[in-house]
Amino acid sequence: MTSIDVVGMTKQYGAKRALDGVTFSVRPGRVTGFLGPNGAGKSTAMRLMVGLDRPTSGTATIGGSAYASLADPLRTVGALLDPQAALGSRTARAHVKILAAAGRIPARRVEEVLEQAGIASVAGRRIKTYSLGMRQRLGIATALLGDPEVLLLDEPSNGLDPEGITWIRELMRSLAAEGRTVLVSSHLMGETSAFADHLVVLGKGRLLADTPLGEFVSAWTVPRVWLRTADAERTRSALAAEGLTFSGSGDGRWTVEGADLAGIGALAAREGLSVLELAAEEPSLEDAYLALTAGETEFTAVAPRTETPEASS
Ligand SMILES: Nc1ncnc2c1ncn2[C@@H]1O[C@H](COP(=O)(O)OP(=O)(O)OP(=O)(O)O)[C@@H](O)[C@H]1O
């Protein structure tokens, strides 16, 4: 069982501090989602884990060793970091064969991973003819080549079609179920909540969260209940008398903040309200993530300025 341990990791690029004393561990047997706004430092952290760059200070170890000291790196760690990196004039099969030979990996693995990634039938084509999604599948095939215990996947769903997204989700779940250590960065919150057990969140190079998915969502969202009854006004008075925070959409449906279904159901029964709709909102990872990272985004779009006659004169 091989963990990744990042301890006090700082990476300075000139005046830019991409990582600022980050410490976390990625454990085997689960999928860890690696989240953070653009420029938060996720790719930098992954590059440091596989020795593609040197930290300014701190360490990243895999099973207790720095990547450079691993006896058999390709069999220990598989990484998808830059799907554009493969040489375009080679065929996909030749590319994977060269990697296998370099890593002393049995040739039979080449066809296995091409099959597994769903590109065996197009593996004779030059990589430069590949779409983004096909390159992504090729990158995943090469990450799997050494049957590694640890997988680092930087935005693996990027460019994949819906079938591909389902495939990568199931692949990550099965790799974790086999006891492997799987770290996956993504900007797709719906996707991440479908595959991750645990989350590590960075913001501006610092660690913002390192927590199980369910705990993360409940810590950063407020439960909400929707209630619609036959008498909107009496409902409003009852909610107000209870001291609850609520808002109405104008169609007689009230949204009650920080409430649970049982409590609101009991209130409606007590008040003799005829309930037409009573439901709890499923808190989403997206809401939790946006609540946590508000103020942590380096790049934010501003609404286009509308010129008023005063402003333009
Ligand atoms: N080689 C480099 N030279 C200079 N600055 C860099 C370099 N690599 C990354 N940075 C900077 O470090 C910061 C972190 O970048 P990084 O790519 O790790 O973020 P990220 O979380 O992966 O972002 P994204 O979600 O946009 O991929 C950014 O401000 C980036 O511009």
The ligand as an ORCA input file, in Angstrom:
! r2SCAN-3c Opt
* xyz 0 1
  N       6.930     27.020    -15.081
  C       6.318     28.037    -14.487
  N       6.876     29.264    -14.460
  C       6.267     30.296    -13.853
  N       5.082     30.227    -13.222
  C       4.470     29.031    -13.215
  C       5.044     27.886    -13.841
  N       4.203     26.836    -13.655
  C       3.140     27.315    -12.953
  N       3.312     28.622    -12.686
  C       2.386     29.472    -11.922
  O       2.118     28.838    -10.700
  C       0.748     28.996    -10.348
  C       0.128     27.630    -10.138
  O      -0.062     27.022    -11.414
  P      -0.636     25.549    -11.607
  O      -0.596     25.256    -13.081
  O       0.054     24.613    -10.697
  O      -2.133     25.728    -11.108
  P      -3.388     24.764    -11.298
  O      -4.053     24.706     -9.966
  O      -2.949     23.479    -11.909
  O      -4.258     25.615    -12.289
  P      -5.294     25.151    -13.468
  O      -6.516     24.701    -12.760
  O      -5.515     26.432    -14.206
  O      -4.613     24.094    -14.275
  C       0.099     29.819    -11.445
  O       0.081     31.182    -11.055
  C       1.039     29.607    -12.619
  O       1.024     30.726    -13.487
*
